[in-house]
Amino acid sequence: MNDSIPVELRQWADAPYSLIETPKHKEGKTGYTDPYMEAASTMCVVHNSLLRGLNSIYVQGPNIQSADYTDFIGYSLCWHSVVHEYHTSEEDQFFPDIEEAVGEKGLLDSNVQQHRSFQSGLDEFSSYLEGLAGKESSFDAAYLNGIIASFTPALCDHLRSEIPSLLALSKYGVKLPIEDLWRKEGKRSV
C-alpha cells in the first residue's frame, strides 16, 4: 500500500457498514475467557468478515473497469453464497442443535426471523448479478449499491444482535456444550 496517501483518502473495507466490536475486546479481555464469550467473539469475527466483504463490494463497485466486470460479479456472487450458506447452516443445524441441547424448541426463532427480514434483498442482489450472465457489460454499480442499501439495515441489525443472543445462552452453563456446537458449525460451514 502507498503510505504517502493520507489515511482519510484511503478506501478501506470497514465502511460504510461498520464492523462489530467483539465481546472480548469490549470487555478488555485477552486469552481464553469462557465458552460463551469465546463462541460469541468468534461469531463476531465471522460477521465482520461478511461486513468487510459487503463493504468491499459497495466501495469498489463504482471503481471497477468494464474489463473486470465479470470477475467482480463473480466475487459478489461468492459473497452472496457465503452469506446464504452461513445462515442456512445456522437454521438447519446450529440453532436446532442448541435448542435440542437445552430442550427449548423455538429458542432461536427470533434469529431465524431476522434472516427472513433481509432475505428478499439478498435474493434481489443475486438475481441481478446472475441475470448479467452473458451481458456483463450491463453491470451498473449504482444499481447494485441501491439493492445493497435496501437490505443492509436489517442485515446489520441481525449481525449485531446475534452476538448478544449467543452470549445470553450462558444461562444454560455446562448443559449447553456451546464450544463443541460452535466448532461443529465452523467445520460444517467452511
C-alpha positions in Angstrom: 0.0 0.0 0.0 1.2 3.5 -0.7 1.7 5.1 2.7 2.0 8.6 1.1 -1.8 8.7 0.6 -3.4 10.4 3.6 -5.4 7.9 5.7 -8.7 9.7 5.2 -8.4 9.3 1.5 -7.7 5.5 1.5 -10.6 3.2 0.8 -11.0 0.5 3.5 -13.4 -2.3 3.7 -14.7 -1.3 7.2 -17.2 1.3 5.8 -19.9 2.2 5.0 -21.3 -0.6 7.2 -19.4 -0.5 10.5 -17.7 -3.5 12.0 -18.9 -5.0 15.3 -16.7 -4.9 18.4 -16.1 -8.4 19.7 -17.4 -9.0 23.2 -13.9 -9.9 24.4 -12.5 -6.6 23.1 -15.4 -4.6 24.5 -14.7 -6.1 28.0 -10.9 -5.7 27.7 -10.3 -9.5 27.9 -7.4 -11.3 26.4 -6.7 -15.0 26.3 -9.4 -17.6 27.0 -12.4 -16.4 28.9 -15.4 -18.8 28.9 -17.1 -20.9 26.2 -19.9 -18.4 25.6 -17.6 -15.4 25.3 -15.3 -17.3 23.0 -18.1 -18.5 20.7 -19.7 -15.1 20.6 -16.4 -13.3 19.9 -15.6 -15.8 17.1 -19.1 -15.4 15.7 -18.4 -11.6 15.7 -15.3 -12.1 13.7 -17.3 -14.2 11.1 -19.9 -11.4 11.0 -17.1 -8.8 10.5 -15.8 -10.9 7.6 -19.2 -10.7 6.0 -19.4 -7.0 6.6 -15.9 -6.4 5.1 -16.9 -8.4 2.0 -20.1 -6.4 1.6 -18.2 -3.1 2.2 -15.6 -4.1 -0.5 -18.4 -4.7 -3.0 -20.1 -1.4 -2.1 -17.0 0.7 -2.1 -15.1 -0.9 -5.0 -18.1 -1.5 -7.4 -18.2 2.1 -8.7 -14.4 1.9 -9.4 -14.4 -1.4 -11.4 -13.4 -1.1 -15.0 -15.6 -2.8 -17.6 -12.8 -5.3 -18.3 -13.2 -6.5 -14.7 -17.0 -6.7 -14.5 -17.1 -10.5 -14.9 -14.6 -11.0 -12.1 -16.3 -8.5 -9.8 -19.7 -10.1 -10.5 -18.2 -13.5 -9.6 -16.7 -12.1 -6.5 -20.0 -10.5 -5.4 -21.9 -13.8 -6.1 -19.3 -15.6 -3.9 -20.0 -13.2 -1.1 -23.7 -13.9 -1.5 -23.1 -17.7 -1.4 -21.1 -17.4 1.8 -23.9 -15.4 3.5 -26.5 -17.8 2.2 -24.6 -21.0 3.3 -23.8 -19.5 6.7 -27.4 -18.6 7.5 -28.7 -21.8 6.1 -26.3 -23.8 8.2 -27.3 -21.9 11.3 -31.0 -22.6 10.6 -30.6 -26.2 9.7 -28.0 -27.3 12.2 -26.6 -24.9 14.7 -29.8 -23.4 16.1 -31.6 -26.8 16.2 -28.6 -28.4 17.9 -28.6 -25.6 20.6 -32.4 -26.0 21.1 -32.1 -29.7 21.4 -29.3 -29.5 23.9 -31.3 -27.2 26.2 -34.7 -28.7 25.5 -36.3 -25.5 24.2 -37.6 -25.7 20.7 -38.0 -22.3 19.1 -35.4 -20.7 21.4 -33.6 -19.1 18.5 -36.7 -18.4 16.3 -36.1 -14.6 16.5 -32.7 -15.1 14.9 -34.3 -17.1 12.1 -37.0 -14.3 11.7 -34.2 -11.8 11.3 -32.8 -13.9 8.5 -36.1 -13.5 6.8 -36.0 -9.8 7.2 -33.2 -9.3 4.7 -33.7 -12.4 2.5 -35.6 -10.7 -0.2 -32.9 -8.1 -0.6 -30.2 -10.9 -0.8 -32.4 -12.6 -3.4 -32.6 -9.4 -5.5 -28.8 -9.0 -5.1 -28.1 -12.5 -6.5 -30.8 -12.3 -9.2 -29.5 -9.0 -10.5 -25.9 -10.4 -10.7 -26.9 -13.8 -12.1 -29.1 -12.0 -14.7 -25.9 -10.3 -16.1 -24.6 -13.7 -17.3 -23.5 -13.1 -20.9 -24.2 -9.4 -20.7 -21.7 -8.4 -18.0 -21.1 -5.1 -19.8 -24.5 -4.0 -18.5 -23.3 -4.1 -14.9 -24.4 -1.0 -13.0 -22.6 -0.4 -9.7 -25.0 2.3 -8.6 -27.9 -0.1 -9.2 -26.2 -2.8 -7.2 -25.4 -0.4 -4.4 -29.1 0.6 -4.3 -30.0 -3.1 -3.8 -27.4 -3.4 -1.1 -28.7 -0.3 0.7 -32.2 -1.8 0.7 -31.3 -4.8 2.8 -28.3 -3.8 4.9 -30.2 -2.1 7.7 -31.9 -5.4 8.5 -28.7 -7.4 7.8 -26.5 -5.2 10.0 -29.1 -5.2 12.8 -29.2 -9.0 12.6 -25.4 -9.4 12.6 -25.1 -7.2 15.7 -28.0 -8.7 17.7 -27.0 -12.3 17.1 -23.8 -11.7 19.2 -25.7 -10.9 22.5 -28.2 -13.6 21.6 -25.4 -16.1 21.7 -24.0 -14.6 24.9 -27.4 -14.9 26.6 -27.1 -18.7 26.2 -24.6 -18.6 29.0 -27.5 -19.0 31.4 -27.5 -22.7 30.4 -23.9 -23.2 31.6 -22.5 -26.6 31.1 -25.9 -28.0 30.0 -25.1 -26.5 26.6 -21.8 -27.6 25.0 -21.6 -24.3 23.1 -17.9 -24.7 22.2 -18.5 -28.2 20.7 -21.5 -27.0 18.8 -19.8 -23.8 17.5 -16.7 -25.9 16.4 -19.1 -28.3 14.6 -20.8 -25.4 12.9 -17.4 -24.0 11.8 -16.5 -27.3 10.2 -19.8 -27.5 8.5 -19.9 -24.0 7.1 -16.3 -23.8 6.0 
